[in-house]
């Protein structure tokens, strides 16, 4: 009876240790579903950013110039 009581926790501990080591050591599959779920280090990043991330719409910078004038030999925007 004593042998069973010692071997049962030892076996459970060994199983938990193997599970923990295998979940950390084995890489996650790099499928599109895995990337969409946000698995850390799933290998989903390409040259244009992550697969599941959308870029925001581009904003226009600066004002639109409707009239140009030449000032000192340089073409510049003129506000009238």
N, C-alpha and C positions, 0 to 999 in steps of 0.2 A: 504494500500500500504506500509506503514511504517513497519507494522508487517511482511510482506513478505520479505522486504529488510533486516530485522534483523534476521529472522529465516533461510534464505537461507545460509548466511555465517556461522551461528552457526551449521547448519546441516552438511555443508561441512567439517567444522573443526572437528566435532564429528566423521564423517566417516573416515577422515584422521587419527585421533587419534586412533580409533579402529583398523584400518589397520596397523598402525605402531606398536602398542602394540602386536597385534596377530602375526605379522611377526617376532618379536623378541622373544616372549614368547613361541611360538609353536616350537618344535624341527623339524629339517629337516629329511626327510625319509633317511634311511641308505641303499639305494639300490646301486648296483654296478655302475649304470649309474651316480648316484649322486656323488659317490666317484671318479669316473673318471673325472667328471667335476671340482673337487677340491673344493667342498662346505666345508666351515670351520666348524669344529666340527661335521661332519656327522656320526661319529662312525665307520670309516673305517680302523682303525689301529688295527692290530693284533700283536701277539707276535714277528713276524719277520719283522715288519715295516708296512708302509702303503701299501694298496692294489695296488694302481696305480704306485708305485715307483719300478723301477727295480734296482737291485744292480749292481754295476760295476763288471767287470770280475776281478777275483783275480790275483794279480801279484805274481810272484815268488820272494821270498826274499832270499838274500844271494847267494853265489856261490856254484856250484856243485863240490863236492870233489871226485876226481877219484882215489887218492892214499891215503892210511892211514899209519901212522907210530905210534909207541908207544914211547912217550917221557915222562919219569918220571912216567910210569905206567898209563898214560892217552892216549887214542886213539885220535890222532889229524890228521888233514888234512895236507899232505905234498906236497909241490909244487916242482917239479923237473925240 
